[in-house]
């Protein structure tokens, strides 16, 4: 299976930005690490396309390092 595109709803993008701010408030630089980890997880969807469970007809993947999930 080949992934043609990965899309992020505007609301989800806003949540990810809020997560970045939250983690930066905990310690400088952690927000950037949070963002980088999530981008890497999203990029891995291309490599591991189709092996994830589905929710609402979309493949779902949990983030490897932070407690959130990607649909």
N, C-alpha and C positions, 0 to 999 in steps of 0.2 A: 504494500500500500504506500502511496506517495502523498505526502501532505502538500497541498497546493498553497495554502495560506494559513497563518495563525492570526486570529483577530482578537482584539481586546475591546470589550465594551467601554464606552466613555466612563461609566460608573466604576468599572473595575480599574481602569487607569487611574481614576481619582483616588480609589482605595489604595492602590500601590504607592501613589505619591504621598498619601497620608501615612502609610507605613514607613516610607523612607524618612519623613519628618519625625515620626515617633521614635524610630531607632537612632536618629541623629541626636535627638534630645537626651537619649540614654547615655550615649557616648559618641563623640565626634568621629565620623568615618564609618560608623556601623550602618548608617542609612545607605551610604554608597555601596557597602558590601551587600546589604539586603537587596538593593536594586540589581547589582551585578549577578547575584545568585539567581534571582528570578528571571533575568534575561537569559542566563545560561540554561535554566530549566526549560524556558520556552523554546530556545534553539534546539534543545535535545528532542523536542517533539518531532522534529524533522527526521532524526535518526531512528527514534523508537515509535514511529507512526503506527497506530492501530493496535498496540499491545495493551492500551489502557482501558479501564472500564468506561462505560458510557453513562452519561447523565443528561437527560433532556435531549438525547440524540447526538450529543457532542462527547468527544473523548475528554476524560478528566485525568489530571495528573496532580499529585500533591507535591508541593515544593520540598526539596531535599533538606534544606537547612532552616527554614522558617515555617511557623505554624499557619500556613494558608494554603489554599489549593487553587489550581488553574483548571478552568473548564475549556 
